[in-house]
Every structure is written in C-alpha cells, then in structure tokens.
Amino acid sequence: MSLTDDAIDQIKAMIVSGELRPGDRLPPEKDLAERLGLSRNSLREAVKALEVIRVVDVRRGDGTYVTSLEPALLLEAISFGLDLHNDRSVLELFAVRRILESHAAGLAAQRVDADQIAALEAEVDAVGTATSLDDLVDHDVRLHRLIAACSGNRYLAGLIESLSAHTVRARVWRGLTQDGAVERTLVEHRALVEALAAHDVERASVLASAHVSGVEEWLRRAAVGEA
C-alpha cells in the first residue's frame, strides 16, 4: 500500500468512526500529517483524491471540510465514469440496471405507503398511447425514480438514477423502431404499480426485472441486426 493510500484509509477511518462528521473541518495539515505519521506531501495527495470523489471539500484560504456525504454527491464519480461508456457497454449497463431495479421494486413493495402509491398511480394515469415519445420517455424516467425512492435506500436510488440517465437513448431508439414498444411499456408500468400497491414483493421484483429485460433483449438483437 502506498503512503497516499494509507493516508486515505486513515482519514476514511476517522469519518467512519464518527470522529469527523459531515461538515467538520479537518485538522490543520501539519497537525494531521504528524498525527497520521505521514509526510505533508502524502497527506496532500490523499486530500486531492478524496476531493475528486467528493468526500472532502478544499476551500482555499479556509481549510478542508468533510462534505455532506449525501448519496447523490458521492455517486457523482460513478456518473462521470458512465459518461465515458461506449455503445457496446450499454448492454452491460442494462444488465446491472435490471438487477438493481428488481431489488428496488421488491423493497418498494414492502415499504410503499398510501401517498406513494397515489403518486405512482397518478404517474401511470397521466400518459397513454397518444402521448409523444419524448413525454413517454420522461414518464418512464419519473416512474422508475419514484419506485427507487419508495425502496427507502438512497444509495440504491442514486445508482439507479445514474444508470437510467445513461440508457435513455436506447429506450428512445426502441420506441421509435420496435412495433408495439410504447403499448407494451405502458402495460408493464401499470402491472408493476399494481404489484407495488398490493405489496406483492415477488411479483414486483419479477415484473421490474422483466421490464428492463425487454429493452435489454431488444438492444441485444438490434446490435446484431435482428431487431
């Protein structure tokens, strides 16, 4: 392990233990380096790395602070990596999304309350086959975001949000080129919301997985010219 990695681990341990909390200012560089038994250069490199992944915020002339550590903030690095994906990796994104969406739907079926069910039902009632493709894709994004939020796991919801944002193009492409794709999507959405309203964990999980798999399988066939 390099000295920089060691410094990162020691600062992380301070955060995990609660010694440093969100919003806290790190000790002065000289004091922290001496405490951790590291050179100031190694400490600076560690702080730079932690700043990149949004764990700390370096405020010039003020000091270094632990960020809010909110899921959306910490997941920005993952989102940046996804921005660099190529078309061939979209299938891999869908495979991961399928697993996460299925798990989120199962959790949501356990935890969803009456107000959340009402919001989900209002979302599926607001669209139909006459809705434009752009509006339907927006609806799809909103519905999946709502379901992920109902899971009660903010990190899971954040991961799904990142993956969903990077698979929109494939969903639009499918809607434009595959017969019956729009109608099928709406039927699947309504069935999924009904399963959530019934608190049917197994059915919600299976329907969410099958829903994402439909686009994934279509994209796989399209990649080899079969769609």
N, C-alpha and C positions, 0 to 999 in steps of 0.2 A: 504494500500500500504506500502511495506517495505521501509526502508531508502535507500536500494540499488536501488529498482525500482524508487524511487523518484529521485535519482542521475542520473539514466539512462535517465529518462524523461527530466530532466533539461539540460543534455548535448545534447540530441536529439533536444531540442528546440533551443539551440544555433546554431546547424547545420542547422536546418530548416529555421531559421530566417536569415541565412547568416552571422551571427557573426563569426562562424567557417566555413571555406570553405575547400574543398578537398586540402590536403597538408599542412594545417595550423597546427601549434604546439599548443597543449592545454596549458593553463597557468600552472605554477608550482603547484604541488599537494597541497601544503599548501595554496597558494593563492586561488585556485579553490575551495577547501573544505570550506574555510571561506566565499567565495562569495556565495556558494550554501547553506550555513548554515548546512553543514554536517560534520560528523567525517571523518578523513582521511581513516579509515577502510572501511566505507561505500563507499567512493569515489573509493578506490582501487578495491572493489568488482564490482562496476559498470564498471570500466575501463576493468576489466578482461572479463566481459560479453560482452562488446562492441568489445573487441579484438577477441573473439571467432566468432562473426558474421561479422567480417572484417570491422567494422565501424571505428575502430581506430587501429593504429599500434604502439605497445610499443617498442621503441628502447632503449635497456639497455644502461645507461650512457649518453643518448642523450635527451630523452623526449618522450612524447606521441603525435602522429600526427593523424590527420584525414586522412583516406585512400583516394584513388581516387574516392571511392563511385561508381565505374563503375558497371553496372548491373551484369556482369559475376562474379565479385568479391563478391558482396553481395548475389548472389544466390548460392554460394558455400555451405552454411549451408543447403540449401534445397537439393542440390545434395548429400550431406553426408547422410541426412536422408533417401533419396531414396535408397542409397546403402544398407540400412538395411532392405529393404522390403522383404517379403516372397512371394512365388509364388502365394498365394491366393490374394495378394494385386495387382497383375499385372492388373487384370480386372479393378480395381479402377483407376489405373494409365491410362489405355486406355480411360476410361470414361472422365477423366479430359483432357487428351490429345485431345480427339475428340472435346471437347468444344473449347479449345484454338486454335487448328488447323483450325477449321471452322471460328473463328473470325479473325485469322491471314490472311486466304485466302481472306476474304471479304475486309479487309483493303488493302491487296496487290493488289486486283483488282482495287481499287480506285487509288492507288499511284504508281503502277509499271510503269517504264519508258522503252523506247525502248532498252536501253542497258541491262536492267534486263530481259526483255522478250527474248532477244537474248541469254542470258546466260541460261535461263530456257529451251529454245528450244534446245540449244546445249546439255544440260544435257540429255534430253529425247531422242535425236537423237543418243547419244553415246552408248546406250545399246539396246539389243534385246534378243530374246528368247534363243540365243546361248551363251549369257553371263553367266559366272559362278554365282552360288548362292551368294557367298561371294561378288563378284563385284556388283551384283544386290542390295544387302543389302546396300553396300557402296553408290550406286547410290541413293537409297531411302533416306538415311540419308542426302546426299548432297542436293537433291531436296527439301526436307522439310526445310532444313536450309536456302536455297535460298529464298523460299516462305516466311518464317518467317522474314527474313531480309527485304524483299520487303514491309512488313507491316509497316515499319518505326518506330516500337515500340521495343526498345532494351530489355526492361524488358520482354515483351511478348515473344520475340525471345529467350531470355535466359531461360525462363521457359520451352518452347517447347524443347529446346536443352537438358535440364536436363531430361525431361520425355522421349524424344526419345532415349537417351542413355540407358535408363533402360527398354526399351521394344524391343530392338534389338533381344534378344534371342527368344522371342515369334514369331517375324517376320521370323527368320531363320527356326524355327520349322515348321511354317505354310508352308513355301516354300518347305520344304523337304517332307511334308506329305500330303498336300492337292493338289489334281489334279487341274491343271489349275490356280494355285495361281499366278505363275510368269506371265503368259499371262494377267491375269486379272489386276494385279498390273500395268503392263506397259500401258495397255489401259486406266486405271483410271488416271495414271500420265499424259498421253498425253491430255486427256479430260480436266484435271484440268489446265494444262498450256494453252490450247486453251481458256478456260474461262477467265483466267487472261489476256491473250493477247487481248481479246475482252472487257476487263474492265467490265465484267458481274459479279457484286458483288454477287447477289443472287445465281447464278449458281455456282460460285467459292466456296461459303460458303457451299452449299449443297453437292457439289462433294467432298470437303475436309472432311466433316463430314461422308459421306457415305464410303469414302476410309478407314478411320480409323475404322469405324464401322465394316467393313468386317473382319478385323483381330480380333477385339473385339468379334464379334459374333462367329467366328471360335474357338477362345480360350475358350469361354464360353461352347460351345458344347464339345470341347476336354476335358474340366475339368470333364464332366460327362460321357465321353466315347462315345459321339455321332459323333465325327468328323471322 
